[in-house]
Amino acid sequence: MIAALIPRHVSNRTLLIVYRLLATFGVPRFIRRSHLRENRIRLEQADWDFWHVPDDCIENQSEWENIRFGVGRHQSMAYAGCEIIATYNARKALGAPVSKKFMAELIDAYETRGAALWGAFGTAPTMIAAYFKKNGFRAETADGADERAVAEIARNHNVMIATAYNDKNDIMAQIHTVCITKNREGKFVLHNAYHRDEKGRFCESRPYDMLQDAVAHLSGQEPKLIYLIGIGRKGFDGCKEIM
């Protein structure tokens, strides 16, 4: 009952406001500088087994333990970097320039503006939309409980970022943020959502006919959508298709 209290009874709007308040203060500057130096070196030296999808999206967040983000006991992308990976994947899907060097700088940007409780709670979802708008993209947002607004974004965008409870009955299962793209057939594909191929390697999900179906497979539990962002490039309606 206690674990279900927040996902069942706290509105998405209230949760997003709390997240935004937790992101009021960025990660201290001296820590950001240290992380940026370390991350640049570690990402540049990353081998194929780690950075194994140079032409596609990042799917293997759990393997990012050595890439720094945030302050505290965990301070790693593996623990709290899903919003940053979703941002990277969305940019890539839209055909915007990305690289190992860019990823290090993106982590620094969110540590400066967006890290919730100095990164212990990841990144405030509303700050993802702010990031894209600041950097020349279009970003349309919807409360996950607003079915009409969610459907409108799903219809009008080929690249989206979704934030959801991993389990609508258990806040201890935490919150996860993923990039969702449409393939050539207009079906929805999840990225960095724990899916594995037949060889056990992390991979994108299979295509789903509806956005709701994709969100339902965001975790192996009972996800509940909190916030959806539809992203596009200004003056450019298409997207670089993943599949």
Disulfide bonds with the S-S distance in Angstrom:
none
